[in-house]
Amino acid sequence: MTPADLIDSYVNDVMRRLPGRQRRDVGLELRELLTDSLLARADEVGRAADEAMTFDLLRAFGAPAEVADRYHPKGFEIMPPRHAPGFAWLALGGVALQWAASLPAVVRGPDPASALARWWLSYGLGAFWWPGFLVAIALIAGWIGRKAARAPAPWKPRVLDPDRIDRPIWVVSMLAAAVGASILIALPFASAFLPPVLAQVFAFDPEFLRIRAPWALVFWASQLVLYTVVLRRGRWERLTRGLGLGSDFAACLLLAWFAWGGQVFVERAADGTARGLLGLLTVMMALITAHGVWREAGRLAPQRSSLTSR
Amino acid sequence: MVDDLDGGSGKLELDLRRGVLVLAVLSQLRRAEYGYSLRQALAASGMPIEEGTLYPLLRRLESQGLLASEWRIEDGPPRRYYTLRPEGLSTLSTLTASWRALTGVVEQLLEDDQ
């Protein structure tokens, strides 16, 4: 190939990667530049440009794809960098969770090898709907963010004392929790007052009522004591925060025991649904507990007031 | 380790040069130049610039309304000539003032350090 052919071939390779409207213009300009540069090189060494010299020039100029990239407008940001690690965890965690939920049945089946192939083509690959969904949401949110871009508001502390509680809201929350717990406690005794169909659906498994359910009472009683102490103090303190984390951990264990420790309801469909929900609650509670531990580990010790002692 | 340091300082120097590239290019376009002649002029003044960087930069400055361009044929192949638009001239004077202030400050900082 002659040097001119080589340059034309290279320029064509760049051009086919460019948007149509600037393809011809950039191509002409690039060819002009490369030809000038080659002639300058040839002048420097005192001989006519040849194939090797042209190759050297084009390799130094860069791969056509890289050159074309430089002509493309700068891309846009899907999300601020501060959200990227959380996004990655959420996307991959969602895939892992779906795999964890669907794989055990495959392994336990009669023909794991072919079941695995079927699983991969259904739930395995299907789980990637979640990252795709998140990316689509991020793109839409990014687009809205760019449209409504404005300077961030000046920083203000959200809560002056993050451990302080709002007593009225606390009391209402405790009352709501007490009502919820009372309904659950009353459920085994309410079957006499329910229509026969509902009574059959919500009939608790006797073994569940005898062995596991009483621990829920112990747990709720301990929570009542803890939250009453916090209410009286008006704030979380080191000890109550530690007890709160312990209580969250106990809730995880209790929920897991309820979900996977045997039947809750006698009726199969009701039992399956209830235990599925309990399993979901266990995972949520585990995440809440892990977040609590992480936040507690990252707390700064209170500042000994070097600012106010002067 | 030494290589890492060299690589790191090389990249920092590249960033530093990249920062002043726009000013350098604008300063040379008070009169019309085509890409290759501009590159030669910059290299002759001690500011070599890769071909692959210069052309996309010229297009970007043109799309920002700072440069105007036209194809001309002057005893040779057709060439695209770039020159400053009034907006480019005003940007050049703003950037020049900023550059002078900045170099003054940095010079002072470097002297204080010695």
Interface residues (C-beta under 8 A of the other chain):
Chain A: Q22 D25 V26 L28 E29 L30 E32 L33 L34 T35 D36 S37 A40 F61 G62 E66 V67 R70 Y71
Chain B: Y34 G35 Y36 E51 G52 T53 Y55 P56 R59 W71 P77 P78 R79 R80
